[in-house]
Amino acid sequence: QLIFLDLNMPGMNGWEFLDVFNRELWSFFPDTKVVILTSSINPEDKRKSESYKNIIGFIHKPLNTEHLKALRI
């Protein structure tokens, strides 16, 4: 299972989603990996993503085939 997650979403941002997912749902989906797919240019977002064990990638939009090839899950 793979989630492509945008950090800038209405209602609940990506970090809030990750916190809820990891706290409430991860035990049901322990093999789920997350790729941050974002337009954010904030270097702190990249650093923060490295603190989550289920995040396997940080990609800047737009997504392209080279990004997908680099993931090779």
N, CA, C, O and CB atoms as a CASP TS submission, in Angstrom:
PFRMAT TS
TARGET T0000
AUTHOR 0000-0000-0000
METHOD Language model
MODEL 1
PARENT N/A
ATOM      1  N   GLN     1       0.828  -1.166   0.000  1.00  0.00           N
ATOM      2  CA  GLN     1       0.000   0.000   0.000  1.00  0.00           C
ATOM      3  C   GLN     1       0.879   1.239   0.000  1.00  0.00           C
ATOM      4  O   GLN     1       1.922   1.277   0.653  1.00  0.00           O
ATOM      5  CB  GLN     1      -0.945  -0.007   1.195  1.00  0.00           C
ATOM      6  N   LEU     2       0.455   2.225  -0.723  1.00  0.00           N
ATOM      7  CA  LEU     2       1.225   3.445  -0.867  1.00  0.00           C
ATOM      8  C   LEU     2       0.281   4.637  -0.853  1.00  0.00           C
ATOM      9  O   LEU     2      -0.755   4.631  -1.518  1.00  0.00           O
ATOM     10  CB  LEU     2       2.064   3.421  -2.161  1.00  0.00           C
ATOM     11  N   ILE     3       0.650   5.654  -0.091  1.00  0.00           N
ATOM     12  CA  ILE     3      -0.120   6.896  -0.032  1.00  0.00           C
ATOM     13  C   ILE     3       0.752   8.008  -0.579  1.00  0.00           C
ATOM     14  O   ILE     3       1.868   8.212  -0.099  1.00  0.00           O
ATOM     15  CB  ILE     3      -0.594   7.215   1.428  1.00  0.00           C
ATOM     16  N   PHE     4       0.261   8.734  -1.580  1.00  0.00           N
ATOM     17  CA  PHE     4       0.883   9.971  -2.024  1.00  0.00           C
ATOM     18  C   PHE     4       0.161  11.076  -1.268  1.00  0.00           C
ATOM     19  O   PHE     4      -1.050  11.244  -1.405  1.00  0.00           O
ATOM     20  CB  PHE     4       0.795  10.164  -3.607  1.00  0.00           C
ATOM     21  N   LEU     5       0.912  11.828  -0.469  1.00  0.00           N
ATOM     22  CA  LEU     5       0.295  12.782   0.444  1.00  0.00           C
ATOM     23  C   LEU     5       0.790  14.191   0.181  1.00  0.00           C
ATOM     24  O   LEU     5       1.991  14.457   0.199  1.00  0.00           O
ATOM     25  CB  LEU     5       0.574  12.393   1.887  1.00  0.00           C
ATOM     26  N   ASP     6      -0.148  15.086  -0.062  1.00  0.00           N
ATOM     27  CA  ASP     6       0.169  16.504  -0.199  1.00  0.00           C
ATOM     28  C   ASP     6       0.177  17.117   1.195  1.00  0.00           C
ATOM     29  O   ASP     6      -0.662  16.772   2.027  1.00  0.00           O
ATOM     30  CB  ASP     6      -0.857  17.236  -1.138  1.00  0.00           C
ATOM     31  N   LEU     7       1.101  18.009   1.454  1.00  0.00           N
ATOM     32  CA  LEU     7       1.153  18.663   2.756  1.00  0.00           C
ATOM     33  C   LEU     7       0.137  19.783   2.866  1.00  0.00           C
ATOM     34  O   LEU     7      -0.357  20.070   3.956  1.00  0.00           O
ATOM     35  CB  LEU     7       2.539  19.204   3.016  1.00  0.00           C
ATOM     36  N   ASN     8      -0.179  20.415   1.751  1.00  0.00           N
ATOM     37  CA  ASN     8      -1.078  21.569   1.742  1.00  0.00           C
ATOM     38  C   ASN     8      -2.456  21.160   1.250  1.00  0.00           C
ATOM     39  O   ASN     8      -2.751  21.205   0.055  1.00  0.00           O
ATOM     40  CB  ASN     8      -0.511  22.697   0.861  1.00  0.00           C
ATOM     41  N   MET     9      -3.291  20.757   2.202  1.00  0.00           N
ATOM     42  CA  MET     9      -4.651  20.336   1.868  1.00  0.00           C
ATOM     43  C   MET     9      -5.629  21.151   2.715  1.00  0.00           C
ATOM     44  O   MET     9      -5.287  21.582   3.816  1.00  0.00           O
ATOM     45  CB  MET     9      -4.846  18.794   2.107  1.00  0.00           C
ATOM     46  N   PRO    10      -6.831  21.361   2.208  1.00  0.00           N
ATOM     47  CA  PRO    10      -7.835  22.080   3.004  1.00  0.00           C
ATOM     48  C   PRO    10      -8.396  21.190   4.118  1.00  0.00           C
ATOM     49  O   PRO    10      -8.515  19.976   3.953  1.00  0.00           O
ATOM     50  CB  PRO    10      -8.982  22.579   2.099  1.00  0.00           C
ATOM     51  N   GLY    11      -8.729  21.793   5.221  1.00  0.00           N
ATOM     52  CA  GLY    11      -9.354  21.033   6.300  1.00  0.00           C
ATOM     53  C   GLY    11      -8.356  20.359   7.216  1.00  0.00           C
ATOM     54  O   GLY    11      -8.365  20.593   8.424  1.00  0.00           O
ATOM     55  N   MET    12      -7.507  19.535   6.664  1.00  0.00           N
ATOM     56  CA  MET    12      -6.495  18.815   7.421  1.00  0.00           C
ATOM     57  C   MET    12      -5.232  18.790   6.573  1.00  0.00           C
ATOM     58  O   MET    12      -5.245  18.282   5.452  1.00  0.00           O
ATOM     59  CB  MET    12      -6.970  17.361   7.794  1.00  0.00           C
ATOM     60  N   ASN    13      -4.143  19.335   7.100  1.00  0.00           N
ATOM     61  CA  ASN    13      -2.919  19.312   6.290  1.00  0.00           C
ATOM     62  C   ASN    13      -2.251  17.931   6.361  1.00  0.00           C
ATOM     63  O   ASN    13      -2.678  17.065   7.125  1.00  0.00           O
ATOM     64  CB  ASN    13      -1.933  20.411   6.767  1.00  0.00           C
ATOM     65  N   GLY    14      -1.234  17.746   5.582  1.00  0.00           N
ATOM     66  CA  GLY    14      -0.578  16.443   5.501  1.00  0.00           C
ATOM     67  C   GLY    14       0.013  15.970   6.810  1.00  0.00           C
ATOM     68  O   GLY    14      -0.046  14.782   7.123  1.00  0.00           O
ATOM     69  N   TRP    15       0.589  16.892   7.587  1.00  0.00           N
ATOM     70  CA  TRP    15       1.166  16.500   8.878  1.00  0.00           C
ATOM     71  C   TRP    15       0.078  16.038   9.837  1.00  0.00           C
ATOM     72  O   TRP    15       0.264  15.071  10.576  1.00  0.00           O
ATOM     73  CB  TRP    15       1.953  17.668   9.496  1.00  0.00           C
ATOM     74  N   GLU    16      -1.054  16.727   9.824  1.00  0.00           N
ATOM     75  CA  GLU    16      -2.172  16.316  10.675  1.00  0.00           C
ATOM     76  C   GLU    16      -2.671  14.937  10.257  1.00  0.00           C
ATOM     77  O   GLU    16      -2.959  14.096  11.109  1.00  0.00           O
ATOM     78  CB  GLU    16      -3.322  17.347  10.606  1.00  0.00           C
ATOM     79  N   PHE    17      -2.774  14.700   8.938  1.00  0.00           N
ATOM     80  CA  PHE    17      -3.199  13.385   8.448  1.00  0.00           C
ATOM     81  C   PHE    17      -2.235  12.303   8.919  1.00  0.00           C
ATOM     82  O   PHE    17      -2.664  11.257   9.405  1.00  0.00           O
ATOM     83  CB  PHE    17      -3.292  13.382   6.909  1.00  0.00           C
ATOM     84  N   LEU    18      -0.934  12.551   8.778  1.00  0.00           N
ATOM     85  CA  LEU    18       0.058  11.558   9.195  1.00  0.00           C
ATOM     86  C   LEU    18      -0.046  11.253  10.679  1.00  0.00           C
ATOM     87  O   LEU    18       0.052  10.093  11.080  1.00  0.00           O
ATOM     88  CB  LEU    18       1.462  12.042   8.867  1.00  0.00           C
ATOM     89  N   ASP    19      -0.243  12.267  11.489  1.00  0.00           N
ATOM     90  CA  ASP    19      -0.369  12.039  12.924  1.00  0.00           C
ATOM     91  C   ASP    19      -1.590  11.183  13.247  1.00  0.00           C
ATOM     92  O   ASP    19      -1.513  10.276  14.075  1.00  0.00           O
ATOM     93  CB  ASP    19      -0.454  13.370  13.663  1.00  0.00           C
ATOM     94  N   VAL    20      -2.716  11.469  12.596  1.00  0.00           N
ATOM     95  CA  VAL    20      -3.922  10.657  12.813  1.00  0.00           C
ATOM     96  C   VAL    20      -3.704   9.248  12.277  1.00  0.00           C
ATOM     97  O   VAL    20      -4.027   8.273  12.956  1.00  0.00           O
ATOM     98  CB  VAL    20      -5.157  11.306  12.133  1.00  0.00           C
ATOM     99  N   PHE    21      -3.165   9.128  11.075  1.00  0.00           N
ATOM    100  CA  PHE    21      -2.932   7.811  10.487  1.00  0.00           C
ATOM    101  C   PHE    21      -2.018   6.976  11.380  1.00  0.00           C
ATOM    102  O   PHE    21      -2.322   5.820  11.675  1.00  0.00           O
ATOM    103  CB  PHE    21      -2.321   7.949   9.082  1.00  0.00           C
ATOM    104  N   ASN    22      -0.903   7.558  11.810  1.00  0.00           N
ATOM    105  CA  ASN    22       0.050   6.798  12.621  1.00  0.00           C
ATOM    106  C   ASN    22      -0.498   6.458  13.997  1.00  0.00           C
ATOM    107  O   ASN    22      -0.166   5.409  14.550  1.00  0.00           O
ATOM    108  CB  ASN    22       1.336   7.573  12.768  1.00  0.00           C
ATOM    109  N   ARG    23      -1.314   7.308  14.549  1.00  0.00           N
ATOM    110  CA  ARG    23      -1.874   7.077  15.878  1.00  0.00           C
ATOM    111  C   ARG    23      -3.059   6.102  15.849  1.00  0.00           C
ATOM    112  O   ARG    23      -3.187   5.260  16.738  1.00  0.00           O
ATOM    113  CB  ARG    23      -2.310   8.401  16.489  1.00  0.00           C
ATOM    114  N   GLU    24      -3.925   6.213  14.835  1.00  0.00           N
ATOM    115  CA  GLU    24      -5.187   5.483  14.857  1.00  0.00           C
ATOM    116  C   GLU    24      -5.317   4.368  13.829  1.00  0.00           C
ATOM    117  O   GLU    24      -6.105   3.444  14.027  1.00  0.00           O
ATOM    118  CB  GLU    24      -6.285   6.428  14.660  1.00  0.00           C
ATOM    119  N   LEU    25      -4.567   4.432  12.747  1.00  0.00           N
ATOM    120  CA  LEU    25      -4.780   3.478  11.656  1.00  0.00           C
ATOM    121  C   LEU    25      -3.571   2.612  11.317  1.00  0.00           C
ATOM    122  O   LEU    25      -3.713   1.551  10.709  1.00  0.00           O
ATOM    123  CB  LEU    25      -5.194   4.215  10.439  1.00  0.00           C
ATOM    124  N   TRP    26      -2.392   3.061  11.707  1.00  0.00           N
ATOM    125  CA  TRP    26      -1.179   2.351  11.294  1.00  0.00           C
ATOM    126  C   TRP    26      -1.176   0.888  11.726  1.00  0.00           C
ATOM    127  O   TRP    26      -0.661   0.038  10.999  1.00  0.00           O
ATOM    128  CB  TRP    26       0.038   3.046  11.859  1.00  0.00           C
ATOM    129  N   SER    27      -1.735   0.578  12.889  1.00  0.00           N
ATOM    130  CA  SER    27      -1.758  -0.815  13.352  1.00  0.00           C
ATOM    131  C   SER    27      -2.578  -1.709  12.420  1.00  0.00           C
ATOM    132  O   SER    27      -2.344  -2.917  12.366  1.00  0.00           O
ATOM    133  CB  SER    27      -2.326  -0.889  14.771  1.00  0.00           C
ATOM    134  N   PHE    28      -3.535  -1.133  11.685  1.00  0.00           N
ATOM    135  CA  PHE    28      -4.326  -1.895  10.721  1.00  0.00           C
ATOM    136  C   PHE    28      -3.627  -1.999   9.366  1.00  0.00           C
ATOM    137  O   PHE    28      -3.906  -2.913   8.590  1.00  0.00           O
ATOM    138  CB  PHE    28      -5.697  -1.253  10.548  1.00  0.00           C
ATOM    139  N   PHE    29      -2.726  -1.071   9.084  1.00  0.00           N
ATOM    140  CA  PHE    29      -2.037  -0.997   7.795  1.00  0.00           C
ATOM    141  C   PHE    29      -0.526  -0.792   8.006  1.00  0.00           C
ATOM    142  O   PHE    29       0.030   0.199   7.534  1.00  0.00           O
ATOM    143  CB  PHE    29      -2.625   0.154   6.931  1.00  0.00           C
ATOM    144  N   PRO    30       0.136  -1.714   8.707  1.00  0.00           N
ATOM    145  CA  PRO    30       1.540  -1.495   9.082  1.00  0.00           C
ATOM    146  C   PRO    30       2.530  -1.474   7.916  1.00  0.00           C
ATOM    147  O   PRO    30       3.648  -0.981   8.070  1.00  0.00           O
ATOM    148  CB  PRO    30       1.955  -2.551  10.035  1.00  0.00           C
ATOM    149  N   ASP    31       2.145  -1.992   6.776  1.00  0.00           N
ATOM    150  CA  ASP    31       3.056  -2.010   5.624  1.00  0.00           C
ATOM    151  C   ASP    31       2.859  -0.807   4.703  1.00  0.00           C
ATOM    152  O   ASP    31       3.537  -0.694   3.682  1.00  0.00           O
ATOM    153  CB  ASP    31       2.862  -3.291   4.832  1.00  0.00           C
ATOM    154  N   THR    32       1.951   0.077   5.049  1.00  0.00           N
ATOM    155  CA  THR    32       1.672   1.231   4.212  1.00  0.00           C
ATOM    156  C   THR    32       2.827   2.220   4.262  1.00  0.00           C
ATOM    157  O   THR    32       3.278   2.618   5.336  1.00  0.00           O
ATOM    158  CB  THR    32       0.374   1.907   4.648  1.00  0.00           C
ATOM    159  N   LYS    33       3.288   2.604   3.100  1.00  0.00           N
ATOM    160  CA  LYS    33       4.356   3.592   2.963  1.00  0.00           C
ATOM    161  C   LYS    33       3.749   4.896   2.462  1.00  0.00           C
ATOM    162  O   LYS    33       2.709   4.900   1.804  1.00  0.00           O
ATOM    163  CB  LYS    33       5.475   3.089   1.997  1.00  0.00           C
ATOM    164  N   VAL    34       4.417   6.001   2.784  1.00  0.00           N
ATOM    165  CA  VAL    34       3.926   7.327   2.423  1.00  0.00           C
ATOM    166  C   VAL    34       4.996   8.052   1.616  1.00  0.00           C
ATOM    167  O   VAL    34       6.177   8.036   1.961  1.00  0.00           O
ATOM    168  CB  VAL    34       3.540   8.145   3.689  1.00  0.00           C
ATOM    169  N   VAL    35       4.559   8.681   0.545  1.00  0.00           N
ATOM    170  CA  VAL    35       5.415   9.570  -0.238  1.00  0.00           C
ATOM    171  C   VAL    35       4.799  10.949  -0.155  1.00  0.00           C
ATOM    172  O   VAL    35       3.641  11.148  -0.522  1.00  0.00           O
ATOM    173  CB  VAL    35       5.563   9.088  -1.736  1.00  0.00           C
ATOM    174  N   ILE    36       5.585  11.906   0.332  1.00  0.00           N
ATOM    175  CA  ILE    36       5.123  13.286   0.359  1.00  0.00           C
ATOM    176  C   ILE    36       5.243  13.826  -1.065  1.00  0.00           C
ATOM    177  O   ILE    36       6.315  13.786  -1.669  1.00  0.00           O
ATOM    178  CB  ILE    36       5.951  14.160   1.387  1.00  0.00           C
ATOM    179  N   LEU    37       4.146  14.322  -1.582  1.00  0.00           N
ATOM    180  CA  LEU    37       4.097  14.917  -2.920  1.00  0.00           C
ATOM    181  C   LEU    37       3.591  16.337  -2.733  1.00  0.00           C
ATOM    182  O   LEU    37       2.406  16.548  -2.472  1.00  0.00           O
ATOM    183  CB  LEU    37       3.171  14.086  -3.917  1.00  0.00           C
ATOM    184  N   THR    38       4.484  17.315  -2.865  1.00  0.00           N
ATOM    185  CA  THR    38       4.136  18.649  -2.421  1.00  0.00           C
ATOM    186  C   THR    38       4.712  19.751  -3.294  1.00  0.00           C
ATOM    187  O   THR    38       5.662  19.546  -4.050  1.00  0.00           O
ATOM    188  CB  THR    38       4.591  18.839  -1.026  1.00  0.00           C
ATOM    189  N   SER    39       4.122  20.902  -3.168  1.00  0.00           N
ATOM    190  CA  SER    39       4.667  22.095  -3.808  1.00  0.00           C
ATOM    191  C   SER    39       5.476  22.915  -2.803  1.00  0.00           C
ATOM    192  O   SER    39       6.009  23.971  -3.145  1.00  0.00           O
ATOM    193  CB  SER    39       3.534  22.951  -4.413  1.00  0.00           C
ATOM    194  N   SER    40       5.567  22.433  -1.577  1.00  0.00           N
ATOM    195  CA  SER    40       6.290  23.150  -0.525  1.00  0.00           C
ATOM    196  C   SER    40       7.776  23.249  -0.855  1.00  0.00           C
ATOM    197  O   SER    40       8.397  22.275  -1.279  1.00  0.00           O
ATOM    198  CB  SER    40       6.096  22.454   0.830  1.00  0.00           C
ATOM    199  N   ILE    41       8.330  24.434  -0.655  1.00  0.00           N
ATOM    200  CA  ILE    41       9.771  24.621  -0.826  1.00  0.00           C
ATOM    201  C   ILE    41      10.440  24.875   0.530  1.00  0.00           C
ATOM    202  O   ILE    41      11.612  25.247   0.590  1.00  0.00           O
ATOM    203  CB  ILE    41      10.053  25.795  -1.796  1.00  0.00           C
ATOM    204  N   ASN    42       9.699  24.675   1.595  1.00  0.00           N
ATOM    205  CA  ASN    42      10.203  24.871   2.943  1.00  0.00           C
ATOM    206  C   ASN    42      11.141  23.714   3.313  1.00  0.00           C
ATOM    207  O   ASN    42      10.696  22.569   3.381  1.00  0.00           O
ATOM    208  CB  ASN    42       9.032  24.979   3.955  1.00  0.00           C
ATOM    209  N   PRO    43      12.427  23.990   3.551  1.00  0.00           N
ATOM    210  CA  PRO    43      13.363  22.912   3.903  1.00  0.00           C
ATOM    211  C   PRO    43      12.988  22.211   5.208  1.00  0.00           C
ATOM    212  O   PRO    43      13.368  21.060   5.420  1.00  0.00           O
ATOM    213  CB  PRO    43      14.774  23.467   4.015  1.00  0.00           C
ATOM    214  N   GLU    44      12.255  22.884   6.072  1.00  0.00           N
ATOM    215  CA  GLU    44      11.829  22.251   7.325  1.00  0.00           C
ATOM    216  C   GLU    44      10.862  21.100   7.058  1.00  0.00           C
ATOM    217  O   GLU    44      10.861  20.115   7.797  1.00  0.00           O
ATOM    218  CB  GLU    44      11.169  23.287   8.252  1.00  0.00           C
ATOM    219  N   ASP    45      10.044  21.207   6.016  1.00  0.00           N
ATOM    220  CA  ASP    45       9.141  20.107   5.668  1.00  0.00           C
ATOM    221  C   ASP    45       9.937  18.861   5.302  1.00  0.00           C
ATOM    222  O   ASP    45       9.585  17.760   5.727  1.00  0.00           O
ATOM    223  CB  ASP    45       8.217  20.510   4.501  1.00  0.00           C
ATOM    224  N   LYS    46      10.988  19.013   4.533  1.00  0.00           N
ATOM    225  CA  LYS    46      11.842  17.869   4.157  1.00  0.00           C
ATOM    226  C   LYS    46      12.462  17.255   5.411  1.00  0.00           C
ATOM    227  O   LYS    46      12.446  16.037   5.584  1.00  0.00           O
ATOM    228  CB  LYS    46      12.961  18.310   3.158  1.00  0.00           C
ATOM    229  N   ARG    47      13.005  18.097   6.278  1.00  0.00           N
ATOM    230  CA  ARG    47      13.619  17.594   7.515  1.00  0.00           C
ATOM    231  C   ARG    47      12.591  16.878   8.387  1.00  0.00           C
ATOM    232  O   ARG    47      12.871  15.819   8.948  1.00  0.00           O
ATOM    233  CB  ARG    47      14.262  18.749   8.304  1.00  0.00           C
ATOM    234  N   LYS    48      11.411  17.459   8.494  1.00  0.00           N
ATOM    235  CA  LYS    48      10.365  16.848   9.312  1.00  0.00           C
ATOM    236  C   LYS    48       9.959  15.484   8.759  1.00  0.00           C
ATOM    237  O   LYS    48       9.687  14.556   9.521  1.00  0.00           O
ATOM    238  CB  LYS    48       9.142  17.768   9.388  1.00  0.00           C
ATOM    239  N   SER    49       9.921  15.368   7.436  1.00  0.00           N
ATOM    240  CA  SER    49       9.516  14.095   6.819  1.00  0.00           C
ATOM    241  C   SER    49      10.467  12.960   7.205  1.00  0.00           C
ATOM    242  O   SER    49      10.063  11.798   7.251  1.00  0.00           O
ATOM    243  CB  SER    49       9.466  14.237   5.287  1.00  0.00           C
ATOM    244  N   GLU    50      11.702  13.291   7.475  1.00  0.00           N
ATOM    245  CA  GLU    50      12.692  12.270   7.833  1.00  0.00           C
ATOM    246  C   GLU    50      12.472  11.702   9.234  1.00  0.00           C
ATOM    247  O   GLU    50      13.083  10.698   9.597  1.00  0.00           O
ATOM    248  CB  GLU    50      14.088  12.852   7.737  1.00  0.00           C
ATOM    249  N   SER    51      11.608  12.334  10.019  1.00  0.00           N
ATOM    250  CA  SER    51      11.332  11.837  11.366  1.00  0.00           C
ATOM    251  C   SER    51      10.201  10.801  11.390  1.00  0.00           C
ATOM    252  O   SER    51       9.930  10.211  12.437  1.00  0.00           O
ATOM    253  CB  SER    51      10.980  13.000  12.280  1.00  0.00           C
ATOM    254  N   TYR    52       9.549  10.577  10.264  1.00  0.00           N
ATOM    255  CA  TYR    52       8.466   9.598  10.173  1.00  0.00           C
ATOM    256  C   TYR    52       9.002   8.335   9.516  1.00  0.00           C
ATOM    257  O   TYR    52       9.494   8.373   8.388  1.00  0.00           O
ATOM    258  CB  TYR    52       7.254  10.168   9.373  1.00  0.00           C
ATOM    259  N   LYS    53       8.904   7.217  10.226  1.00  0.00           N
ATOM    260  CA  LYS    53       9.481   5.975   9.700  1.00  0.00           C
ATOM    261  C   LYS    53       8.734   5.423   8.487  1.00  0.00           C
ATOM    262  O   LYS    53       9.307   4.640   7.729  1.00  0.00           O
ATOM    263  CB  LYS    53       9.503   4.932  10.783  1.00  0.00           C
ATOM    264  N   ASN    54       7.477   5.807   8.281  1.00  0.00           N
ATOM    265  CA  ASN    54       6.731   5.273   7.142  1.00  0.00           C
ATOM    266  C   ASN    54       6.799   6.166   5.907  1.00  0.00           C
ATOM    267  O   ASN    54       6.206   5.829   4.883  1.00  0.00           O
ATOM    268  CB  ASN    54       5.293   5.068   7.529  1.00  0.00           C
ATOM    269  N   ILE    55       7.501   7.289   5.973  1.00  0.00           N
ATOM    270  CA  ILE    55       7.695   8.130   4.788  1.00  0.00           C
ATOM    271  C   ILE    55       8.929   7.637   4.041  1.00  0.00           C
ATOM    272  O   ILE    55      10.028   7.587   4.593  1.00  0.00           O
ATOM    273  CB  ILE    55       7.845   9.642   5.180  1.00  0.00           C
ATOM    274  N   ILE    56       8.728   7.276   2.780  1.00  0.00           N
ATOM    275  CA  ILE    56       9.840   6.725   1.995  1.00  0.00           C
ATOM    276  C   ILE    56      10.318   7.666   0.890  1.00  0.00           C
ATOM    277  O   ILE    56      11.270   7.355   0.174  1.00  0.00           O
ATOM    278  CB  ILE    56       9.429   5.407   1.384  1.00  0.00           C
ATOM    279  N   GLY    57       9.658   8.816   0.754  1.00  0.00           N
ATOM    280  CA  GLY    57      10.067   9.747  -0.283  1.00  0.00           C
ATOM    281  C   GLY    57       9.478  11.124  -0.073  1.00  0.00           C
ATOM    282  O   GLY    57       8.441  11.286   0.569  1.00  0.00           O
ATOM    283  N   PHE    58      10.159  12.113  -0.626  1.00  0.00           N
ATOM    284  CA  PHE    58       9.710  13.502  -0.573  1.00  0.00           C
ATOM    285  C   PHE    58       9.888  14.049  -1.975  1.00  0.00           C
ATOM    286  O   PHE    58      11.016  14.277  -2.413  1.00  0.00           O
ATOM    287  CB  PHE    58      10.510  14.358   0.502  1.00  0.00           C
ATOM    288  N   ILE    59       8.796  14.260  -2.682  1.00  0.00           N
ATOM    289  CA  ILE    59       8.832  14.646  -4.091  1.00  0.00           C
ATOM    290  C   ILE    59       8.148  15.991  -4.272  1.00  0.00           C
ATOM    291  O   ILE    59       7.075  16.242  -3.723  1.00  0.00           O
ATOM    292  CB  ILE    59       8.158  13.573  -4.976  1.00  0.00           C
ATOM    293  N   HIS    60       8.794  16.848  -5.053  1.00  0.00           N
ATOM    294  CA  HIS    60       8.167  18.120  -5.393  1.00  0.00           C
ATOM    295  C   HIS    60       7.285  17.938  -6.622  1.00  0.00           C
ATOM    296  O   HIS    60       7.644  17.239  -7.569  1.00  0.00           O
ATOM    297  CB  HIS    60       9.235  19.214  -5.641  1.00  0.00           C
ATOM    298  N   LYS    61       6.123  18.583  -6.585  1.00  0.00           N
ATOM    299  CA  LYS    61       5.218  18.549  -7.735  1.00  0.00           C
ATOM    300  C   LYS    61       5.862  19.268  -8.899  1.00  0.00           C
ATOM    301  O   LYS    61       6.678  20.164  -8.685  1.00  0.00           O
ATOM    302  CB  LYS    61       3.851  19.187  -7.393  1.00  0.00           C
ATOM    303  N   PRO    62       5.531  18.914 -10.098  1.00  0.00           N
ATOM    304  CA  PRO    62       4.594  17.869 -10.500  1.00  0.00           C
ATOM    305  C   PRO    62       5.264  16.494 -10.505  1.00  0.00           C
ATOM    306  O   PRO    62       6.472  16.378 -10.713  1.00  0.00           O
ATOM    307  CB  PRO    62       4.018  18.178 -11.887  1.00  0.00           C
ATOM    308  N   LEU    63       4.475  15.480 -10.277  1.00  0.00           N
ATOM    309  CA  LEU    63       4.932  14.098 -10.312  1.00  0.00           C
ATOM    310  C   LEU    63       5.212  13.700 -11.752  1.00  0.00           C
ATOM    311  O   LEU    63       4.451  14.043 -12.657  1.00  0.00           O
ATOM    312  CB  LEU    63       3.888  13.150  -9.673  1.00  0.00           C
ATOM    313  N   ASN    64       6.303  12.978 -11.963  1.00  0.00           N
ATOM    314  CA  ASN    64       6.588  12.483 -13.310  1.00  0.00           C
ATOM    315  C   ASN    64       7.103  11.052 -13.233  1.00  0.00           C
ATOM    316  O   ASN    64       7.307  10.520 -12.142  1.00  0.00           O
ATOM    317  CB  ASN    64       7.617  13.394 -14.026  1.00  0.00           C
ATOM    318  N   THR    65       7.310  10.442 -14.364  1.00  0.00           N
ATOM    319  CA  THR    65       7.715   9.034 -14.392  1.00  0.00           C
ATOM    320  C   THR    65       9.087   8.820 -13.761  1.00  0.00           C
ATOM    321  O   THR    65       9.341   7.758 -13.192  1.00  0.00           O
ATOM    322  CB  THR    65       7.726   8.521 -15.824  1.00  0.00           C
ATOM    323  N   GLU    66       9.966   9.800 -13.850  1.00  0.00           N
ATOM    324  CA  GLU    66      11.287   9.655 -13.225  1.00  0.00           C
ATOM    325  C   GLU    66      11.159   9.547 -11.706  1.00  0.00           C
ATOM    326  O   GLU    66      11.873   8.770 -11.072  1.00  0.00           O
ATOM    327  CB  GLU    66      12.195  10.848 -13.597  1.00  0.00           C
ATOM    328  N   HIS    67      10.246  10.329 -11.127  1.00  0.00           N
ATOM    329  CA  HIS    67      10.004  10.231  -9.695  1.00  0.00           C
ATOM    330  C   HIS    67       9.540   8.823  -9.337  1.00  0.00           C
ATOM    331  O   HIS    67      10.019   8.230  -8.371  1.00  0.00           O
ATOM    332  CB  HIS    67       8.964  11.273  -9.248  1.00  0.00           C
ATOM    333  N   LEU    68       8.617   8.301 -10.110  1.00  0.00           N
ATOM    334  CA  LEU    68       8.076   6.968  -9.818  1.00  0.00           C
ATOM    335  C   LEU    68       9.144   5.890  -9.970  1.00  0.00           C
ATOM    336  O   LEU    68       9.206   4.964  -9.162  1.00  0.00           O
ATOM    337  CB  LEU    68       6.888   6.661 -10.738  1.00  0.00           C
ATOM    338  N   LYS    69       9.972   5.999 -10.984  1.00  0.00           N
ATOM    339  CA  LYS    69      11.045   5.036 -11.171  1.00  0.00           C
ATOM    340  C   LYS    69      12.022   5.060 -10.009  1.00  0.00           C
ATOM    341  O   LYS    69      12.532   4.018  -9.596  1.00  0.00           O
ATOM    342  CB  LYS    69      11.776   5.310 -12.469  1.00  0.00           C
ATOM    343  N   ALA    70      12.281   6.251  -9.482  1.00  0.00           N
ATOM    344  CA  ALA    70      13.228   6.388  -8.358  1.00  0.00           C
ATOM    345  C   ALA    70      12.687   5.730  -7.091  1.00  0.00           C
ATOM    346  O   ALA    70      13.470   5.298  -6.245  1.00  0.00           O
ATOM    347  CB  ALA    70      13.526   7.875  -8.084  1.00  0.00           C
ATOM    348  N   LEU    71      11.377   5.645  -6.947  1.00  0.00           N
ATOM    349  CA  LEU    71      10.795   5.031  -5.758  1.00  0.00           C
ATOM    350  C   LEU    71      11.002   3.521  -5.736  1.00  0.00           C
ATOM    351  O   LEU    71      11.405   2.966  -4.714  1.00  0.00           O
ATOM    352  CB  LEU    71       9.316   5.347  -5.681  1.00  0.00           C
ATOM    353  N   ARG    72      10.738   2.873  -6.823  1.00  0.00           N
ATOM    354  CA  ARG    72      10.882   1.413  -6.947  1.00  0.00           C
ATOM    355  C   ARG    72      10.659   0.669  -5.639  1.00  0.00           C
ATOM    356  O   ARG    72      11.594   0.151  -5.029  1.00  0.00           O
ATOM    357  CB  ARG    72      12.251   1.080  -7.471  1.00  0.00           C
ATOM    358  N   ILE    73       9.452   0.632  -5.242  1.00  0.00           N
ATOM    359  CA  ILE    73       9.074   0.046  -3.946  1.00  0.00           C
ATOM    360  C   ILE    73       9.140  -1.464  -3.985  1.00  0.00           C
ATOM    361  O   ILE    73       8.855  -2.121  -2.984  1.00  0.00           O
ATOM    362  CB  ILE    73       7.670   0.490  -3.544  1.00  0.00           C
TER
END
